[in-house]
Amino acid sequence: MEHQQPEPREGPQPKKPYSPPRVVEYGNVAKLTRGSNGNGADAGNGMTMMCL
């Protein structure tokens, strides 16, 4: 039974050069956050608890 030499490990990979964050504009915040007339989870459905 032969003992094989472990393969030499490479050092840590070099870091990628820094790239600053990019600003992406998707449009007007009011238009993007406007709700729909659907019956989604945030519609309420009359399941609110009253505080006494």
C-alpha positions in Angstrom: 0.0 0.0 0.0 1.6 3.2 -1.2 1.1 6.4 0.6 0.4 9.2 -1.8 1.5 12.7 -1.1 -1.4 15.1 -0.6 -1.7 17.5 -3.4 -0.4 20.9 -2.5 -3.2 23.2 -1.5 -3.5 26.5 -3.2 -3.6 29.6 -1.0 -6.7 31.7 -0.6 -8.1 33.1 -3.8 -7.2 36.7 -4.5 -10.0 39.1 -3.7 -11.9 40.7 -6.6 -11.2 44.4 -7.1 -13.5 46.8 -5.4 -16.4 48.0 -7.5 -18.7 50.7 -6.0 -22.4 50.0 -5.6 -24.6 51.0 -8.5 -27.9 52.9 -8.1 -30.7 51.4 -10.1 -33.8 53.5 -10.6 -37.0 51.6 -10.9 -39.4 54.5 -11.1 -41.5 56.7 -8.8 -41.8 55.3 -5.3 -45.5 56.2 -5.1 -46.2 54.2 -8.3 -44.1 51.3 -7.2 -45.7 51.0 -3.8 -49.3 51.5 -4.8 -51.5 48.6 -3.9 -53.9 46.8 -6.2 -57.6 46.0 -5.9 -56.8 42.3 -5.5 -57.7 40.2 -2.5 -54.1 39.7 -1.3 -52.8 38.9 2.1 -52.6 42.5 3.1 -56.2 43.2 2.2 -57.4 42.9 5.8 -60.4 40.6 5.3 -62.0 41.8 8.5 -59.6 39.9 10.7 -58.4 42.8 12.8 -58.5 42.5 16.6 -59.9 45.4 18.6 -57.9 46.7 21.5 -59.9 47.3 24.7 
